[in-house]
Amino acid sequence: MEKGKTNYHDEQNKKNVLKLRELLDSLPSFCKMYFRGMNDTIGSRTKIAYAYDLRVFFEFLHKNNSYVSKFEMQDIPMSVLDKVSREDIEEYMEYLSFYKNEQEEDVLNDERGKSRKLASLRSFYNYYFKNELIETNAPALVPMPKLHEKEIIRLEPDEVATLLDQVEAGTNLTKKQMSYHSKTVVRDMAILTLLLGTGIRVSECVGIDINDIDFNNTRVKVRRKGGYEDVVYFGDEVLKALTEYYEERKHIIPVTGHEDAFFLSMQNKRISVRAVEILVKKYSSLVTNVKKITPHKLRSTFGTNLYQETGDIYLVADVLGHKDVNTTRKHYAAMKDEHKRKAAKAVRLRED
C-alpha cells in the first residue's frame, strides 16, 4: 500500500469514529468517560451500537422521569444513575416493546432486541459502579429476557446449486435485471461463490483488495470483526470463480481512490455491503420464497455444512473467525442433538 493511503477498513473506522462522536454529543456529557474506558478490542461499530442503545435509554428517562426532564439531554448529571430504580428499568424494558423514535417512526423490539439493550445498559452501569462513581446498579437487578432458540436459516445443498445455476443463466430475472446481468454475472458468481465457499462476512468480502488474494496458494487475507487480520483458504470452485472475475477486473478502470478494491460496482467503485445484500436477495428470491436469505445466511449455510461434514465445533469456530467457541456452539451444536432425536425416533422396538 502506498504511503499515506488507507484501506477500506481504515476508512470505515474513520467514519465510525466520526459517527460515534456525533452520537456522544446527543448523550449526557458524562457518557464520554464510559466510551473512553471501553476496551480497545471492542470494535467501532460495536461502540456505535452501544451509543444508540444508551440514547434510547436516556430519551426514555427524559420523557418519563420528572426529575430528568428538568435537564437538557447533555446536562443530565451522573448522579441520575443512582436515582434510577429497578422498577424504572422494568418500565424501560416494557417501553422497548413499542415506542416512536425521533423521526416519529414505530420501533418494535423482540426478546433479542430487549436483551441487547439491557446488556448495553448493564455494561454502562457496571463501568461506573466498579469505578465507585455510583452506589447502585439497578440494571443488574433485572433478569435478562428469556431467549427462545432461533432456527438456523440456511440453504439446502440443492438450493445452493440452484442459486448458482440461476446466477449463471439469469433465468427468471425481470427484463430490467436481465439488462444488467450480462455486465455483472461474472462478478456476482465470484461474490456468491466466495461467500458460500468460505463463510466470510459480507463486510470482509467487500473489503478485499486485489493484493489480498493469493491465487497460487488459494487463500485470501480478510480483516475480521474486531479489526484483526486473518487468512482464509478456499477450494477449486471458489478459485475458478475468482480467477474468471480477476481476468475481467483487469480491463476495468476504477474511480480514483478505488484502484485497490477487488470487487467493483457498476460505477467502478468498491462495491458496498448494501449492494451485496441486494444481489443476494435478488438471486435467492428465485430459489426460495419461504426463507429470507441474506449474506449472513450464506455464512450460516457454510458453517452448517462444515459442521455436518466434520462434527468439529472448534474447526468451525476457527474458520468462521469466532473468538469464542461458545458463540459457534450456540448456533451449530444444537444440530447434533437434532440428529440424536431423529435417531431415537427411527428405531422401532415393536410394531403397533
Summary of the structure (lengths in Angstrom):
residues: 352
radius of gyration: 24.0
end to end distance: 72.1
largest distance: 77.5
contacts: 961
relative contact order: 0.08
helix: 58%
strand: 6%
